[in-house]
Amino acid sequence: MSLKITDWAVEDRPREKLIQYGTSTLSDAELLGILISSGTKEKSAIDLGRELLARVNNNLTALGKLTIADLTKIHGIGNARAVTIAAALELGRRRKLAENPEVVQIKCSKDVADIFQPILSDLLHEEFWILFLNRSNRVINRMKLSQGGISGTVTDVRLAMKKAIEYLASGIIVCHNHPSGNLNPSESDSKITQKIKEAGNLLDIQLLDHLIISDKDYYSFADNGLI
């Protein structure tokens, strides 16, 4: 039988441990335990955290894909705790969005994947993003062009070009995710890539790459000779 957290030595309790030693000293299960234990007896908070992680093979990206309904299937996690967990994971994703990309210089497709994987990899819907680059391939800015459903999103090429002109971009890189995990570009992916490339050529704005992101990997049009 698990001990209550209040029966542990003070230095071993997750909240006290976090305060004294910092967030990095806590395991994933302990961090989840802090979220789960709010408003409950706490005796099984860490165990619930471990059970939740076990459901996703200890993969935090997979955890981020769980819906409220998925979370509440675990005995002991009701709507309130599920919402708390979902909110914490979303804050982590938004923190990545808020990071300033201006110091980043793009040298290869992996540099782009490193920017977008934390943002797009655990989404259950498609989003289409664009990076605006100067002549040195340094990131000027980034923006989400569109958001769709599970199987697609509509991208406005005119809006992409308008924003590129506003930022005085010399080059752009576009990126979207495939929630299914299938990295093969669809016919519509190839068509929108060609449209953006042609529009950019007219305005002397080079399309450098188009990446498709999944939770584990990415596909680069440029690396595969398609741009």
ZIRAFEN-V214703 format. One record per pair of residues at least 24 apart in sequence whose C-alpha atoms are under 8 Angstrom apart, sorted by sequence separation. I is the first residue (numbers start at 1). J is the second residue. D is the distance in whole Angstrom. If there is no record, write none. Layout:
{{I | J | D} {I | J | D}}
This chain:
{{29 | 53 | 7} {125 | 149 | 5} {126 | 150 | 6} {64 | 89 | 6} {93 | 118 | 7} {94 | 119 | 8} {124 | 149 | 8} {125 | 150 | 4} {126 | 151 | 7} {128 | 153 | 7} {64 | 90 | 8} {93 | 119 | 6} {124 | 150 | 6} {125 | 151 | 7} {126 | 152 | 6} {127 | 153 | 7} {141 | 167 | 8} {125 | 152 | 8} {126 | 153 | 6} {128 | 155 | 7} {140 | 167 | 7} {151 | 178 | 8} {185 | 212 | 8} {48 | 76 | 7} {151 | 179 | 8} {48 | 77 | 8} {140 | 169 | 8} {150 | 179 | 7} {183 | 212 | 6} {107 | 137 | 8} {130 | 160 | 8} {150 | 180 | 8} {183 | 213 | 7} {105 | 136 | 7} {106 | 137 | 6} {183 | 214 | 7} {105 | 137 | 6} {106 | 138 | 6} {132 | 164 | 6} {182 | 214 | 7} {105 | 138 | 4} {106 | 139 | 7} {172 | 205 | 7} {174 | 207 | 8} {181 | 214 | 5} {104 | 138 | 6} {105 | 139 | 6} {134 | 168 | 8} {135 | 169 | 8} {137 | 171 | 7} {170 | 204 | 7} {171 | 205 | 5} {172 | 206 | 6} {173 | 207 | 6} {178 | 212 | 7} {180 | 214 | 8} {181 | 215 | 7} {183 | 217 | 8} {103 | 138 | 7} {104 | 139 | 6} {132 | 167 | 7} {134 | 169 | 5} {135 | 170 | 6} {170 | 205 | 5} {171 | 206 | 5} {172 | 207 | 5} {173 | 208 | 6} {174 | 209 | 7} {175 | 210 | 5} {176 | 211 | 6} {177 | 212 | 5} {178 | 213 | 6} {179 | 214 | 6} {181 | 216 | 8} {183 | 218 | 7} {184 | 219 | 8} {6 | 42 | 8} {102 | 138 | 7} {103 | 139 | 7} {133 | 169 | 5} {134 | 170 | 5} {135 | 171 | 7} {169 | 205 | 7} {170 | 206 | 6} {171 | 207 | 6} {172 | 208 | 6} {173 | 209 | 5} {174 | 210 | 5} {175 | 211 | 5} {176 | 212 | 5} {177 | 213 | 4} {178 | 214 | 6} {179 | 215 | 8} {183 | 219 | 6} {5 | 42 | 6} {6 | 43 | 8} {102 | 139 | 5} {132 | 169 | 6} {133 | 170 | 6} {134 | 171 | 6} {155 | 192 | 8} {171 | 208 | 7} {172 | 209 | 8} {173 | 210 | 6} {174 | 211 | 6} {175 | 212 | 6} {176 | 213 | 6} {177 | 214 | 6} {4 | 42 | 6} {5 | 43 | 6} {101 | 139 | 6} {102 | 140 | 5} {132 | 170 | 8} {133 | 171 | 5} {157 | 195 | 7} {161 | 199 | 7} {173 | 211 | 8} {175 | 213 | 7} {4 | 43 | 4} {101 | 140 | 7} {102 | 141 | 7} {132 | 171 | 6} {133 | 172 | 6} {157 | 196 | 6} {161 | 200 | 7} {3 | 43 | 6} {4 | 44 | 7} {101 | 141 | 7} {132 | 172 | 5} {133 | 173 | 8} {2 | 43 | 7} {36 | 77 | 7} {101 | 142 | 8} {131 | 172 | 5} {132 | 173 | 7} {164 | 205 | 8} {2 | 44 | 7} {130 | 172 | 7} {131 | 173 | 5} {157 | 199 | 8} {38 | 81 | 8} {130 | 173 | 6} {131 | 174 | 6} {130 | 174 | 4} {2 | 47 | 8} {36 | 81 | 6} {129 | 174 | 6} {130 | 175 | 6} {35 | 81 | 7} {128 | 174 | 7} {129 | 175 | 5} {128 | 175 | 6} {129 | 176 | 6} {36 | 84 | 8} {128 | 176 | 4} {35 | 84 | 7} {36 | 85 | 8} {127 | 176 | 5} {128 | 177 | 7} {35 | 85 | 6} {126 | 176 | 7} {127 | 177 | 6} {126 | 177 | 6} {126 | 178 | 6} {32 | 85 | 7} {125 | 178 | 8} {126 | 179 | 7} {125 | 179 | 6} {124 | 179 | 5} {120 | 176 | 8} {121 | 177 | 7} {123 | 179 | 6} {65 | 122 | 5} {120 | 177 | 6} {122 | 179 | 8} {64 | 122 | 6} {65 | 123 | 6} {121 | 179 | 8} {64 | 123 | 8} {65 | 124 | 7} {116 | 175 | 8} {61 | 121 | 7} {62 | 122 | 7} {61 | 122 | 6} {121 | 213 | 6} {122 | 214 | 8} {120 | 213 | 7} {121 | 214 | 5} {122 | 215 | 6} {120 | 214 | 8} {121 | 215 | 4} {120 | 215 | 8} {121 | 216 | 8} {117 | 213 | 7} {116 | 213 | 8} {117 | 214 | 8} {113 | 211 | 8} {117 | 215 | 7} {112 | 211 | 8} {109 | 209 | 8} {113 | 213 | 7} {109 | 211 | 8} {113 | 218 | 7} {109 | 220 | 7} {109 | 223 | 7} {61 | 215 | 7}}
